[in-house]
Amino acid sequence: MNEKNKTNKEWKKILTEEEFQVLREKGTEQPFTGKYLHNKKNGIYLCAGCKNKLFSSTDKFDSGSGWPSFTQPFSNEKIEMKTDMSHGMTRTEVVCHRCGGHLGHVFNDGPAPTGLRFCINSISLFFEEKD
């Protein structure tokens, strides 16, 4: 089945209540509370909904924003970027290409080499440690 065609009922069987609220309803976790904010281990960050490879630990940095931040995705084909005009502002939303799950937002205030800060909810991620 195409992950993007799953119903909310199907997603609720797979995801926790908190994961559903962020991934499917475009919520956000409270800053400085995410389980991967201070993770320094080597590995790959996958989508919590469909296990799509999203970000590498080599591209993670401490932005001070309160959410895990990355300079770039694992590959551009793994994510989609959409205009988000909610909350009275215009931002760029980052979603999983495979399942359409909300991951967070991307901003143009990151470090070199990309100048981007992918600000991602920990609850949207699953970490796979590598040696």
N, C-alpha and C positions, 0 to 999 in steps of 0.2 A: 504494500500500500504506500502511496505517496504520503510522506510525512505531513505535507501541507494540507492534505485533505482530511486529516483526522478531525473528528468532532470534539467538542469540549468534553463530552462524556468520556470519550476514549482517552483524552489527555488527563482527565481527573483520575483515571485508573493507574496511570503511569507516574504522574508527578505528585509531590507533596503539595499541600495547600499553598505553602509559601512559593514553591517553584511555579505553580500554576498562576499565581497572582502576578509574578514578574514576567515569566516567559510568554504567557498567553494573554494577560490583561494589561501588559505594558507598565507594570508597577516598578518600584525601586526599593531596594533594601536601605535601611538606615546607614548613613556614612559611618565608617570606622567599626562596623560590626561584622563584615563578611569574613568567612573562614579562609579565604585566599589572599586577603589584603597583605599580610606579612609573610606569605609563603615564599621561601627562597630556594626551594628544591628544584632540581632539574627535571623538566618534563613538558608535557603537552596539556593544554587546557581544551577540553572538549565541551560541546553543548550538553547541558544536563538533560535536555529533552530527547536528543537523537544521537548523541556521541559523535557528531561531526567535529573534526579537528579544526579548532578556531584560532588559538594563539599558542606561541612557544614561550617557554620561560625565559629564553634568551632575549626576548623583546619586551619583557616586563620591567617596569621601573616604579619607583616610589614618587608619585606625583604630589602627595600630601593632600589629595582630594577626598580621601576616605573610601575610595573604591580601587580595586586592582586596575592598573593602567598598563597599556601596551603601546608600543610605537607603531606596530603594524600587525595585521592578521597573519595567520599561518600561510594563507594564500588568498588573493583577492577573490577567488572563486568560492571561497568558503562562507563569505558573508555578503550581505546586501546593505546598502545605505539608502535611507529614505528620509525625506523631509518630514520633520515633526514640528507641528505648529501648536502643540498643546501648551497649557500653562502660560499663555500670553507671550510666548517667545518662539523664535525659529531656531531649531537645532537639527542636527543630523543624527537620526536614530540608526543603530547598528542591529541587524537581525541575522539570524542563522539562515544561510541560503537553503539548507536542506529542509528544515521544519518551519521556518518563519518565526521562530521564537525571538522575543525581545531580549537583547543582551545588554544594551546600554546606549551610550552616545559617543560620538567622536568629535573632538575639538581641535582647533588649529594652534594650540599652545603647548605642544609637546617638544621633546628634545630632538636633536639630530639623530639619525639622518633624515627622518621623515617630517619632523615638525608637527606630528600628529600625536594626540593623546586619546586612545581608545579607552574610555572610562566604562568599565564593565562590572555588572553585578556578580558577586561571587555565587549567588544562588542560581545564576544562569549557567554556571560552569561545573564541570567534573574534571578533577586533576588526575592525570595518569603519569606517575613518576617514572623517569628513565634513569638508568645508571650512567 
